[in-house]
């Protein structure tokens, strides 16, 4: 994960808009590509600090599905 995108084993998402929220989280709109599929599709994610590890971030999609804890790439 970087300030511009995040990549998983099966997908890559490039951020198109970022809005800080009152609770400290970040609402992110992105264009995502999935492995084995043509083109991009829009997506929305919430990114917030992990309650377990303050140095890690938690990414969840619009449905609340959590992608897990990640650390920022340098």
Secondary structure as GFF3:
##gff-version 3
##sequence-region A 1 74
A	DSSP	beta_strand	5	7	.	.	.	ID=ss1
A	DSSP	beta_strand	11	20	.	.	.	ID=ss2
A	DSSP	beta_strand	26	34	.	.	.	ID=ss3
A	DSSP	beta_strand	41	49	.	.	.	ID=ss4
A	DSSP	beta_strand	57	61	.	.	.	ID=ss5
A	DSSP	beta_strand	66	70	.	.	.	ID=ss6
###
